[in-house]
Amino acid sequence: MNPHALNIYTDGSSYSHPREGGMGVRFVFPEFLNREDLREDLNLQGYKDATNNQMELKACSLAIQEASKLPEIKDIQQIVINTDSMYVVDNYARAMRWSQNKWMKNCGQPVLNAELWKELLKNVKKIGKRIDFEWVKGHSKSQDNKAVDRLAKKSAKGMLKPSFNKIKLRRKLSDRNIEIGSVKMLGQKTRIRIIRSFYQRLQQLTQYVYEIISKTSKFYKCIDIFYDKPGSFSAGHKYSVRFNKDYKNPKVVKIFKEIMK
């Protein structure tokens, strides 16, 4: 912990069946501020249908937003965000490049959670302080790390805000979970069923989660994702399609027909 900075501990939590996400944030103030209480917890509402990564990201963004309102912020020169999310720590620097590339990766795929990344960068810029992101091991011995873990779980089980995802979801037929890259892009013709569609506004693309339903395919029952323009496919519907041969940017290159049975 940096004794000269405002240390902020954050955590995100997500439960399934139904999916509910929560956030935990704690401020640990530097001693030179001579505050009576050096620790302050935020009670934040969670969100319906939120993933763990979304909650980790949103917790950091809201923490910076709330820190900007502190009366002591004028006396603080540095903020350290302590998080157990490698997703946040590893991608923070990349997010600055993504923002200059219309939130697309170099491989041509859209950045997931782009709106939340954009919000985080906006809050970082607005507060006008040096901000460092430090990774801390989850469930570490740190009392502050443990505290935000409890706060995040409590948030997920409390009153929830509406989902900020525009998701259309159907129950999967496969007994497997999503595994990115489990379906190899070989230019093959196959049959798929759309499980979920998620519209990404900034890139104006939709993420489609699908399962392979061709019993003769070696990828039968695998669940993977691809991106396409909105309205190309509908959740719960089945299609005969052909994939491309680009494993870095999987796409459907041809829709032969919708399977009605």
N, C-alpha and C positions, 0 to 999 in steps of 0.2 A: 504494500500500500504506500502510495506517495504521500508523505506527511505535509507537503506544501500545496497539494491540489485538493479540489473537491473530488472525492472518490465516490462514484456512483456504481452500485451493484445492481445488476438487472438479471431477470430470468423470465423465460417463457415456458408455458405448460400447455399441453393439449391432450384431451381425453377423446376416445372414440365411443361410438354407440350410445348416445349421439355425440358428434364431434363438438367439443367445447374447448375454447382456448382462454388462457388467463395470463396475467403479467404480474411480476413483482419488481419493485424498485425501492432501493434504500439510498439515501444520501448520507455520506460520512464526511462531516465538515472538518477542515484543518483546524488545529488547535489555536492558531494565531487569531482566529475570529472571536475567541473568548465567548463562544456560545455556551449557555447553560447545559444544553443537550446537544452532543456532537452527532447524534444519529436521528434521522427522520425518515419514516416509512410513508410511502404513497399507497393509498387504497384505490386501485384502478379497476374499472369494469372490464371484464373479458368480452370475447366475441363468439358468436355462434359460427360454426363451420370453419374455425381457424386452425391452421396447422401449427406445429411447434416452431418452425422457422419463421412463420409470419408473426407469432407472438414474441419471439426473441427480438426480431427486428422492430416491431412496434414498441416494445418496452424501451429500447434504446432511444427511439425517436421521441416518445412521450417524456422520458427522463430529461432529455436536453430541453424540450419545450418547457417543462415545469421548472427546470433550473434557471431558465432565463427570467423567471418571475421572482426569484429570490431577492430580497433586499440586499443580501450580502454579495450578490453576483458581481457588483462593481469592484469589489476588493479581491476577487478570485481571478487569477491569470491562466490557470490550467485546470482542465477537467479530465479525469481518467474514468473511462467506462470499463468496469470489470464484468465480464460475461463468460459463461461457460459454453457459448455458442461459437464453434469453429466456423459455422456458416456466416456469421456476422464478421468475425475477425478476418477471415481469409478473403472475403469479398468486398470489404469496405473500400480499399484502394481501387479495386476493379470497378466499383460502382461509379467512380468519377469518370473513368474511360467510357463505361456504358452510356452515361448521360450525354456524352459527346457523339455517340454513335446511334442515337435514336433508340436506345435501350435494346440494341441487338448485339449478340456476341459475334466474334470474328467468324465463327463457323456458319452464321446465318440464322441461328436459332434466337428467338426472343428471350430476354432475361425474365425469369420468373420473379414475381413479387415486385415488378418494376415500380409500381405506384408507391409502395412502401419504401423502397430505396430512394426514390425521388423525394419523398417527404423527409426522410432522415437527412439527406444532403442539404435540403432547404433549411432545416432546423439547425444544423451545424453551422451553416453560413450565417444565419440570422443571429446566433448568439455571439459570434465574433470572438471566441476564445480558442486557445489551443486545446484540441480534444484528441486524446489517445485511447485506442481500444486495446485492452489487455485481456488475454485469455486466462481464465481460472478453471481449475479442474472441477467438474461437477461433483456435488456432494462432498466437497473438500472439508477440511476441519475449520475453515473460516466461519465464524459465527454470522458474518454478514452474508456470505454465500448461502448458508443454510436458511437464513431469514427470508431472503428473496425467493428461495425455492418454496417455502411455506406460503408466502404471499401469492405466488403465481398459482399454486394449487387452489388456494382459497378463492382467488379471482375467477378461476375457471368454473367453480361450483356456485358462484353467486349470481346476481342479476347480470344478464348478458346483453350486450348491444347487438343489433342486427348484423348479419354477415356482411363483410365488405367484398365478398366474392360473388360474382354472377355465375353460379354453378348450377348446371342441370345434371342430376345424378340418378342412376338406375342401379339396382342390385346386380352384382356380378354373378355370372354362372360358374366361373372358375373358382377353385379353392385356393388359388395363389394370390400373392400380393403384387403390387406394382414393382417391377424391376426394370429400370432404365437400361436399354440395350439388350434386353433378353430376347427380343425378336431381331434377328440379323437382317440387314437390308441387302437382299440378294437380287433385287429386281423381280421377285417372285409374285405370282398371282395367288391370292388367298382370300379367305373369308374372315371378316372381322365383325365384332359387335361393339358398339360404342357404349361405354359405361358412364363416362363423364365428359362434359364439355365445360370449359372455363374460358370466358372471354377476357382477353388482356387488352384493355382500352388504349394504353399508350402506343402499343405496336399494331393495334387493330387486327389482331390475330386471335384465333381460338386454339387453346390446348385441348386435344382430344385424347382421352384415356380409353384404350380399347383392349379387347381380348381376342385371341385367335380362336375361331370356332371350327376351322377345317380339321377334321379328325386325321386326315392323312398328312398334315403338316408336322414337321419335327418341332415346331414351336406351338403346337396345340396347347391351349389353356394358358399360354404366357400372356402377361398383361404389361403393356408398354404405352408409350405416348408418341404422338406426332402433332404438328401444327399445320393449320390450314386457315383459309379465310372463313369468317363467320357464316354460319348457315350451310356449310358444305355437308355436314353430317348432323344427325339428331340422336340424342341420348336414347338408348334402348333399341335402336334400329340396327339391322344387320346389312352388310354390304359385301359384294364381291369386288375386290380392288387389286391393283398392282402397286407395289412399293418401288421406290428408287433404289439406288445402290450406294447411297451416301450415309454411312453409319453416324457421321457427326451431325447430320441434319436430316433425320428420317422424314419422308413425305410420301403421300399417296400421289402417284403420277397419273393414275387412271381409275375411274369408277366405272365398272362394267354394268352393274345394276344393283338396285336395292333388293334384298332377299325378303320376300313377304311372309314366308313360313316361320 
